[in-house]
């Protein structure tokens, strides 16, 4: 939510990407044909979205502190 204050479009797109990848991750994790939850690797892209959102939040915090 914090990154959405300055970057609303990018935050919304990354949030949607995070959600889609998280669903793929959960479905892959519960697949019976993939032992040990190895199907979850298909949705591991949510980490990229999550860290991008962390970075944007950090940038917003940095801008608030430095201005």
DSSP file (Angstrom, degrees, kcal/mol; ACC not computed):
  #  RESIDUE AA STRUCTURE BP1 BP2  ACC     N-H-->O    O-->H-N    N-H-->O    O-->H-N    TCO  KAPPA ALPHA  PHI   PSI    X-CA   Y-CA   Z-CA
    1    1 A X              0   0    0      0, 0.0     4,-0.5     0, 0.0    10,-0.1   0.000 360.0 360.0 360.0 -34.5    0.0    0.0    0.0
    2    2 A X    >>  +     0   0    0      1,-0.2     3,-1.5     2,-0.2     4,-0.5   0.929 360.0  50.0 -66.2 -44.5    2.9    2.4    0.7
    3    3 A X  H >> S+     0   0    0      1,-0.3     4,-2.7     2,-0.2     3,-0.7   0.794 100.9  66.5 -66.0 -25.0    4.4    2.0   -2.7
    4    4 A X  H 34 S+     0   0    0      1,-0.2    -1,-0.3     2,-0.2     4,-0.2   0.668  86.4  70.3 -68.9 -16.5    1.0    2.7   -4.3
    5    5 A X  H <4 S+     0   0    0     -3,-1.5    -1,-0.2    -4,-0.5     3,-0.2   0.878 118.5  16.7 -67.2 -36.3    1.1    6.2   -2.9
    6    6 A X  H << S+     0   0    0     -3,-0.7     2,-0.3    -4,-0.5    -2,-0.2   0.743 138.3  34.1-105.3 -31.6    3.8    7.2   -5.4
    7    7 A X     X  +     0   0    0     -4,-2.7     4,-2.3    -5,-0.2     5,-0.2  -0.600  65.7 158.7-125.1  68.6    3.7    4.4   -8.0
    8    8 A X  H  > S+     0   0    0     -2,-0.3     4,-2.2    -4,-0.2     5,-0.2   0.902  74.6  44.2 -65.3 -42.3    0.0    3.3   -8.2
    9    9 A X  H  > S+     0   0    0      2,-0.2     4,-2.4     1,-0.2     5,-0.2   0.945 116.4  45.3 -68.6 -47.4    0.1    1.7  -11.6
   10   10 A X  H  > S+     0   0    0      1,-0.2     4,-2.6     2,-0.2     5,-0.2   0.892 114.0  50.5 -63.1 -39.5    3.3   -0.3  -11.1
   11   11 A X  H  X S+     0   0    0     -4,-2.3     4,-2.5     2,-0.2    -1,-0.2   0.902 110.5  49.2 -65.6 -40.8    2.1   -1.3   -7.6
   12   12 A X  H  X S+     0   0    0     -4,-2.2     4,-2.2    -5,-0.2    -2,-0.2   0.917 113.3  46.3 -65.2 -42.7   -1.2   -2.5   -9.0
   13   13 A X  H  X S+     0   0    0     -4,-2.4     4,-2.5     2,-0.2    -2,-0.2   0.918 115.0  46.1 -66.7 -42.8    0.5   -4.5  -11.8
   14   14 A X  H  X S+     0   0    0     -4,-2.6     4,-2.5     2,-0.2    -2,-0.2   0.870 111.7  52.8 -67.6 -35.5    3.0   -6.1   -9.4
   15   15 A X  H  X S+     0   0    0     -4,-2.5     4,-2.2    -5,-0.2    -2,-0.2   0.900 110.6  46.8 -64.5 -41.0    0.2   -6.8   -6.9
   16   16 A X  H  X S+     0   0    0     -4,-2.2     4,-2.5     2,-0.2    -2,-0.2   0.905 112.8  49.7 -66.8 -41.6   -1.8   -8.6   -9.6
   17   17 A X  H  X S+     0   0    0     -4,-2.5     4,-2.4     1,-0.2    -2,-0.2   0.893 110.3  51.1 -62.5 -39.6    1.4  -10.5  -10.7
   18   18 A X  H  X S+     0   0    0     -4,-2.5     4,-2.2     2,-0.2    -2,-0.2   0.928 111.1  48.4 -61.8 -45.4    2.0  -11.5   -7.1
   19   19 A X  H  X S+     0   0    0     -4,-2.2     4,-2.0     2,-0.2    -2,-0.2   0.928 112.2  47.2 -63.4 -47.1   -1.5  -12.8   -6.7
   20   20 A X  H  X S+     0   0    0     -4,-2.5     4,-2.2     1,-0.2    -1,-0.2   0.933 114.9  46.2 -61.5 -46.7   -1.5  -14.8   -9.9
   21   21 A X  H  X S+     0   0    0     -4,-2.4     4,-2.4     1,-0.2    -1,-0.2   0.844 109.7  54.9 -66.4 -32.7    1.9  -16.4   -9.1
   22   22 A X  H  X S+     0   0    0     -4,-2.2     4,-2.4     2,-0.2    -1,-0.2   0.880 108.4  48.6 -67.4 -37.9    0.8  -17.1   -5.5
   23   23 A X  H  X S+     0   0    0     -4,-2.0     4,-2.6     2,-0.2     5,-0.2   0.926 112.2  48.3 -66.1 -44.9   -2.2  -19.0   -6.8
   24   24 A X  H  X S+     0   0    0     -4,-2.2     4,-2.6     1,-0.2    19,-0.2   0.904 111.5  51.6 -60.5 -41.1    0.0  -21.0   -9.2
   25   25 A X  H  X S+     0   0    0     -4,-2.4     4,-2.1    18,-0.3    -2,-0.2   0.927 111.2  46.3 -59.8 -48.2    2.4  -21.6   -6.3
   26   26 A X  H  X S+     0   0    0     -4,-2.4     4,-1.4     2,-0.2    -2,-0.2   0.910 113.9  47.4 -65.0 -43.4   -0.4  -22.9   -4.0
   27   27 A X  H  < S+     0   0    0     -4,-2.6     4,-0.4     1,-0.2     3,-0.3   0.922 113.8  48.1 -64.5 -43.6   -1.9  -25.2   -6.7
   28   28 A X  H >< S+     0   0    0     -4,-2.6     3,-0.8    -5,-0.2    11,-0.6   0.856 108.0  55.8 -64.3 -35.0    1.5  -26.5   -7.6
   29   29 A X  H 3< S+     0   0    0     -4,-2.1    -1,-0.2    10,-0.3    -2,-0.2   0.825 110.2  44.9 -66.9 -32.0    2.3  -27.2   -4.0
   30   30 A X  T 3< S+     0   0    0     -4,-1.4    -1,-0.2    -3,-0.3    -2,-0.2   0.377  82.1 124.9 -96.5   4.8   -0.8  -29.3   -3.5
   31   31 A X    <   -     0   0    0     -3,-0.8     3,-0.4    -4,-0.4     6,-0.3  -0.433  52.8-149.7 -66.6 135.8   -0.5  -31.4   -6.7
   32   32 A X  S    S+     0   0    0      1,-0.2    -1,-0.1    -2,-0.1     5,-0.0   0.792  92.7  59.3 -75.7 -29.6   -0.4  -35.1   -6.0
   33   33 A X  S    S+     0   0    0      1,-0.1     2,-0.7     2,-0.1    -1,-0.2   0.621  96.1  67.9 -79.4 -10.6    1.8  -35.9   -9.0
   34   34 A X  S >  S-     0   0    0     -3,-0.4     3,-1.0    -6,-0.1     5,-0.3  -0.906  81.5-146.9-109.9 105.4    4.7  -33.7   -7.7
   35   35 A X  G >  S+     0   0    0     -2,-0.7     3,-1.0     1,-0.2    -2,-0.1  -0.391  76.1  17.8 -73.6 147.2    6.1  -35.2   -4.6
   36   36 A X  G 3  S-     0   0    0      1,-0.2    -1,-0.2     2,-0.1    -7,-0.0   0.661 125.8 -72.8  70.9  16.8    7.5  -33.0   -1.9
   37   37 A X  G X  S+     0   0    0     -3,-1.0     3,-1.6    -6,-0.3    -1,-0.2   0.736  86.7 145.9  72.8  22.0    5.7  -29.9   -3.1
   38   38 A X  G X   +     0   0    0     -3,-1.0     3,-1.2     1,-0.3     4,-0.2   0.673  58.4  73.4 -68.9 -15.1    8.0  -29.6   -6.2
   39   39 A X  G >  S+     0   0    0    -11,-0.6     3,-1.3    -5,-0.3   -10,-0.3   0.664  77.7  78.3 -69.3 -15.3    5.1  -28.3   -8.3
   40   40 A X  G X  S+     0   0    0     -3,-1.6     3,-1.3   -12,-0.5    -1,-0.2   0.685  72.2  79.5 -68.9 -16.6    5.3  -25.0   -6.4
   41   41 A X  G X  S+     0   0    0     -3,-1.2     3,-1.3     1,-0.3    -1,-0.3   0.764  79.6  69.1 -63.5 -24.1    8.3  -23.9   -8.4
   42   42 A X  G <  S+     0   0    0     -3,-1.3     3,-0.3     1,-0.3    -1,-0.3   0.825 105.7  39.6 -63.9 -30.4    6.0  -22.9  -11.3
   43   43 A X  G X  S+     0   0    0     -3,-1.3     3,-1.5    -4,-0.3   -18,-0.3   0.198  78.9 111.0-104.2  16.3    4.7  -20.0   -9.2
   44   44 A X  T X   +     0   0    0     -3,-1.3     3,-1.7     1,-0.3     4,-0.4   0.560  53.6  89.4 -69.7  -5.4    7.9  -18.9   -7.6
   45   45 A X  T >>  +     0   0    0     -3,-0.3     4,-1.5     1,-0.3     3,-0.6   0.636  65.0  82.5 -65.0 -12.9    7.8  -15.7   -9.7
   46   46 A X  H <> S+     0   0    0     -3,-1.5     4,-2.7     1,-0.2    -1,-0.3   0.816  81.6  64.1 -61.9 -27.1    5.8  -14.1   -6.8
   47   47 A X  H <> S+     0   0    0     -3,-1.7     4,-2.7     2,-0.2     5,-0.2   0.892  99.1  52.4 -63.0 -38.4    9.2  -13.5   -5.1
   48   48 A X  H <> S+     0   0    0     -3,-0.6     4,-1.9    -4,-0.4    -1,-0.2   0.930 112.4  44.6 -62.4 -44.8   10.2  -11.1   -8.0
   49   49 A X  H  X S+     0   0    0     -4,-1.5     4,-2.2     2,-0.2    -2,-0.2   0.911 113.4  51.3 -64.2 -41.9    7.0   -9.2   -7.6
   50   50 A X  H  X S+     0   0    0     -4,-2.7     4,-2.2     1,-0.2    -2,-0.2   0.921 111.4  45.5 -64.9 -44.2    7.3   -9.1   -3.8
   51   51 A X  H  X S+     0   0    0     -4,-2.7     4,-2.4     2,-0.2    -1,-0.2   0.842 110.7  54.2 -70.4 -31.4   10.9   -7.8   -3.8
   52   52 A X  H  X S+     0   0    0     -4,-1.9     4,-2.3    -5,-0.2    -1,-0.2   0.912 109.6  48.1 -65.1 -40.9   10.1   -5.2   -6.4
   53   53 A X  H  X S+     0   0    0     -4,-2.2     4,-2.3     2,-0.2    -2,-0.2   0.895 110.4  51.9 -65.1 -39.5    7.3   -4.0   -4.2
   54   54 A X  H  X S+     0   0    0     -4,-2.2     4,-2.5     2,-0.2    -2,-0.2   0.929 110.3  49.4 -59.5 -44.9    9.7   -4.0   -1.2
   55   55 A X  H  X S+     0   0    0     -4,-2.4     4,-2.2     1,-0.2    -2,-0.2   0.903 111.0  48.1 -62.8 -42.5   12.1   -1.9   -3.3
   56   56 A X  H  X S+     0   0    0     -4,-2.3     4,-2.2     2,-0.2    -1,-0.2   0.880 111.3  51.0 -67.1 -36.8    9.5    0.6   -4.3
   57   57 A X  H  X S+     0   0    0     -4,-2.3     4,-2.4     2,-0.2    -2,-0.2   0.910 110.1  49.9 -64.8 -41.8    8.3    0.9   -0.7
   58   58 A X  H  X S+     0   0    0     -4,-2.5     4,-2.6     1,-0.2    -2,-0.2   0.888 109.3  52.0 -62.0 -39.5   11.9    1.5    0.4
   59   59 A X  H  X S+     0   0    0     -4,-2.2     4,-2.7     2,-0.2    -2,-0.2   0.906 109.3  49.3 -64.2 -42.0   12.2    4.2   -2.3
   60   60 A X  H  X S+     0   0    0     -4,-2.2     4,-2.2     2,-0.2    -2,-0.2   0.931 112.7  48.0 -62.6 -44.8    9.1    6.0   -1.1
   61   61 A X  H  X S+     0   0    0     -4,-2.4     4,-2.2     2,-0.2    -2,-0.2   0.906 111.8  49.9 -61.5 -41.9   10.4    5.9    2.5
   62   62 A X  H  X S+     0   0    0     -4,-2.6     4,-2.4     1,-0.2    -2,-0.2   0.922 110.3  50.0 -62.7 -45.0   13.8    7.2    1.4
   63   63 A X  H  X S+     0   0    0     -4,-2.7     4,-1.0     1,-0.2    -1,-0.2   0.885 110.6  50.1 -62.8 -37.8   12.2   10.0   -0.6
   64   64 A X  H  < S+     0   0    0     -4,-2.2     3,-0.3     1,-0.2    -1,-0.2   0.915 113.8  45.2 -66.6 -42.3   10.0   11.0    2.5
   65   65 A X  H  < S+     0   0    0     -4,-2.2    -2,-0.2     1,-0.2    -1,-0.2   0.852 115.4  46.0 -69.8 -34.6   13.1   11.0    4.8
   66   66 A X  H  <        0   0    0     -4,-2.4    -1,-0.2     1,-0.2    -2,-0.2   0.552 360.0 360.0 -89.8  -7.9   15.3   13.0    2.4
   67   67 A X     <        0   0    0     -4,-1.0    -1,-0.2    -3,-0.3    -2,-0.2   0.430 360.0 360.0-106.0 360.0   12.8   15.7    1.4
